[in-house]
Amino acid sequence: MTRQELIDNGHEDVIVFENPDFDGCIIGLSTDERAVYSLAKMVVWYYENNNCSAEEALEFIEYNTLRALPYIENAPIVLDDL
């Protein structure tokens, strides 16, 4: 699922990742209207778009994305499906 698909389905207020956007890594919405991302898809998306290994992609995501989630109100949910 992409950000545009969320908008097209009337969920324009859902908070999504923007930089990087991990477009296509959304696997659904929670019952409280938060985007749910697949960590496995995020890793693949990142290494395919940034010329790095899967390990480097995971390290980047853990450090730059997952650590920020507790500080974001209504933050997206990242499902650890690795």
N, C-alpha and C positions, 0 to 999 in steps of 0.2 A: 504494500500500500504506500502511496506517496502523499506528500503534503497536499497536492492538488486534489487528489481523490478525497481527502478529508474535507476540504473546502467544498467540493462538488456535492458531498453528502450532508452538508449543513453543519459541519464541525469546524468552522473557521476560527473558533476561539481556543481550540486545543493547542497547548504549548508543544512545540516541536523543536528539535535541534536545528540550529541555523548555520553554525560554522565549526566543523563541517555539518552539512545538512543530513547526511546518511539517508538520502532519498531512496525510497524503496525498501527500507529496513523496518518499517512499521508493520507489525503483524496484527494489530487490532487496537481496540479501545477498552479501557477498564470500565467498570460499572460507574466510576466517578468521573468519567469523560477525560481520562488521561491517555495519551498515546503510549502504546506498548511496543517497544523495540526488541528485536532479536539481537543479542550480543554476537552470535555467530554471523549473522548477516552484516552487522556493523563492521566486524573484523574483515570479512571478505570485501565489502565495499571499500573500506579504507585502504587495504593493501593493493587492490586493483586500481585505485585512483591516485595513489601516492608512491608507486614504485618502491615498495618496501616489503619486508617479510610479514608473515602472519604474526609472529612474535612481536615485531616492532609495532604492528598495527594495534595489537591488544594492549601493549604497554602505553601507547599514545592514548587510547580510549580510556584506560583505567586512570591515567594521570590527569588528562585534560577534560574528560567528560564525566566519568562516574564520580570523581571526587567532588564535583560541583553540585550534584543532585540534591544533597541535603539543604542547600542554600537557595533552592528555587521553589517558590510556591507553586503547587500543582505540577511539579516536575514530571517529565515523562518517566515511565517505568522501563527498566532494561531487564529483560528476562535472560538469565544466564543459561543459555541452551548450548553451550560449547561441548 
